[in-house]
Amino acid sequence: MFFIGIFGFIVRKNMIAILISLELILNAVEINFAVFNRYLYPEQLDGMFFTLFGIAITAAETAVALAIIINAYRSIGNIDVNNMNKMKG
């Protein structure tokens, strides 16, 4: 899942698709926290707390990213990454 996210992040040109790929990367990391916690320390909940904290951070990051994407769409009229050079000038 992590490498699918990396591939999508590199290949995609649409900002929404890049955001979804970034979410895949972060979800893969959170799954690893939960799995390694259950495998190595089944009686402790440290990995589960890290996972919940990661989900909260991911939700906040998504909200900020969507606000930036909406603002870019209002300015340019397109959310293609190649058209972001128009915002510079």
C-alpha positions in Angstrom: 0.0 0.0 0.0 2.9 2.3 0.8 4.5 1.8 -2.6 1.2 2.3 -4.4 0.9 5.6 -2.7 4.5 6.5 -3.7 3.8 5.6 -7.3 0.6 7.6 -7.4 2.3 10.6 -5.8 5.0 10.6 -8.4 2.9 9.8 -11.5 -0.3 11.8 -10.9 -0.7 15.4 -12.1 -4.1 16.1 -10.4 -3.7 17.6 -6.9 -6.7 15.6 -5.6 -5.1 12.4 -6.8 -1.8 13.4 -5.2 -3.6 14.0 -1.9 -5.2 10.6 -2.1 -1.8 9.0 -2.8 -0.4 10.8 0.3 -3.3 9.4 2.3 -2.4 5.9 1.1 1.2 6.4 2.3 0.1 7.7 5.7 -2.5 4.9 6.1 0.2 2.3 5.4 2.3 3.7 8.1 -0.6 3.7 10.6 -1.4 0.0 9.7 2.3 -0.8 10.5 2.0 0.9 13.9 -1.0 -1.2 14.7 0.3 -4.5 13.4 3.8 -4.2 15.0 2.2 -3.3 18.3 -0.1 -6.3 18.2 2.8 -8.6 17.1 5.6 -7.4 19.4 3.7 -6.2 22.4 0.2 -7.7 22.5 -0.5 -6.6 26.0 0.3 -2.9 25.5 -1.6 -0.2 23.5 1.2 2.1 22.5 1.0 1.4 18.8 -2.8 1.9 18.9 -2.4 5.3 20.5 0.2 6.2 17.8 -2.2 5.1 15.2 -5.1 7.2 16.6 -2.7 10.2 16.8 -1.7 9.6 13.2 -5.3 9.4 12.1 -6.0 12.8 13.8 -2.9 14.3 12.2 -3.9 12.9 8.8 -7.4 14.4 9.1 -6.0 17.8 9.9 -3.6 17.6 7.0 -6.3 16.6 4.6 -8.5 19.6 5.7 -5.6 22.0 5.2 -4.7 20.5 1.8 -8.3 20.6 0.5 -8.5 24.2 1.5 -5.3 25.0 -0.4 -6.6 23.0 -3.4 -10.0 24.8 -3.4 -8.1 28.2 -3.2 -5.9 27.2 -6.1 -8.9 26.1 -8.1 -10.6 29.5 -7.5 -7.5 31.3 -8.6 -6.6 29.3 -11.6 -9.7 27.3 -12.5 -7.7 24.1 -12.8 -6.0 21.8 -10.2 -3.4 20.4 -12.5 0.1 20.5 -11.0 1.6 21.7 -14.3 -0.6 24.9 -14.1 0.7 25.9 -10.7 3.4 28.1 -12.3 0.6 30.6 -13.1 0.3 31.4 -9.4 3.8 32.8 -9.2 3.3 35.8 -11.2 
